[in-house]
Amino acid sequence: MNRRTDRQRTGCAAVMSSLLFLLLLLLFLVITSASTLEFRYHSNSEIKQYLVQINASNPDITHLHSIGRSVRGVSCCSVRKPKRAS
């Protein structure tokens, strides 16, 4: 018999919950921002402005931070889900 312990069930539930949250977040961001995003080449400053806009409109579920600089010295930013969403 293949019996799962309570700890395994809790771990699986946490993983599924996280995946569901990320899927809903992605769906929300795509639906709310797809109409404002033009499908063309975007400069680094336009991309950064877009990420700032996403973070400003969703401060409880996003975190904007620098991930370093490119080989050309351009600042690189990323939007991520905070460890503890409010």
C-alpha positions as CSV (number, residue, x, y, z in Angstrom):
1,M,0.0,0.0,0.0
2,N,1.1,3.5,-0.7
3,R,0.1,5.7,2.3
4,R,1.1,9.3,2.5
5,T,1.9,10.8,5.8
6,D,0.2,14.0,7.0
7,R,3.5,15.8,6.4
8,Q,3.6,14.7,2.7
9,R,0.0,15.7,2.2
10,T,0.7,19.1,3.7
11,G,3.7,19.5,1.5
12,C,1.8,18.6,-1.6
13,A,-1.0,21.0,-0.7
14,A,1.5,23.8,-0.2
15,V,3.1,23.2,-3.6
16,M,-0.3,23.1,-5.3
17,S,-1.4,26.2,-3.5
18,S,1.8,28.0,-4.6
19,L,1.3,26.9,-8.2
20,L,-2.3,28.0,-8.2
21,F,-1.3,31.4,-6.8
22,L,1.4,31.8,-9.5
23,L,-1.0,30.8,-12.2
24,L,-3.7,33.2,-11.0
25,L,-1.1,36.0,-10.6
26,L,0.2,35.4,-14.2
27,L,-3.4,35.3,-15.5
28,F,-4.2,38.6,-13.7
29,L,-1.1,40.3,-14.9
30,V,-1.7,39.2,-18.5
31,I,-5.3,40.2,-18.5
32,T,-4.8,43.6,-16.9
33,S,-1.7,44.6,-18.7
34,A,-1.9,42.9,-22.1
35,S,-4.1,45.7,-23.5
36,T,-1.4,48.3,-22.6
37,L,1.5,46.2,-24.0
38,E,2.4,46.7,-27.6
39,F,4.0,43.8,-29.4
40,R,7.1,45.5,-30.8
41,Y,10.7,46.0,-29.7
42,H,10.9,47.8,-26.4
43,S,13.9,49.8,-25.2
44,N,15.4,49.1,-21.7
45,S,13.9,52.2,-20.3
46,E,10.4,51.3,-21.7
47,I,10.7,47.8,-20.1
48,K,11.8,49.3,-16.8
49,Q,8.9,51.8,-16.9
50,Y,6.5,48.9,-17.6
51,L,7.8,46.9,-14.7
52,V,7.5,49.9,-12.4
53,Q,3.9,50.3,-13.6
54,I,3.1,46.7,-12.9
55,N,4.7,47.0,-9.4
56,A,2.8,50.2,-8.6
57,S,-0.6,48.7,-9.7
58,N,0.0,45.5,-7.7
59,P,2.2,46.4,-4.7
60,D,0.8,43.6,-2.5
61,I,1.7,40.8,-4.8
62,T,4.8,42.1,-6.6
63,H,8.2,43.2,-5.7
64,L,10.5,45.2,-8.0
65,H,14.2,44.8,-7.5
66,S,17.5,45.1,-9.3
67,I,19.2,41.9,-10.5
68,G,22.4,43.6,-11.5
69,R,23.8,45.3,-14.6
70,S,24.4,44.0,-18.1
71,V,27.8,43.8,-19.7
72,R,27.0,47.3,-21.1
73,G,26.3,48.7,-17.7
74,V,22.5,48.9,-18.1
75,S,20.6,48.3,-14.9
76,C,18.5,45.1,-15.0
77,C,15.3,44.8,-13.0
78,S,12.9,42.0,-12.2
79,V,9.4,41.7,-10.8
80,R,8.8,38.8,-8.5
81,K,6.3,37.6,-5.9
82,P,7.3,38.6,-2.4
83,K,8.1,35.8,0.0
84,R,5.1,36.8,2.1
85,A,2.3,38.4,0.2
86,S,0.2,40.9,2.3
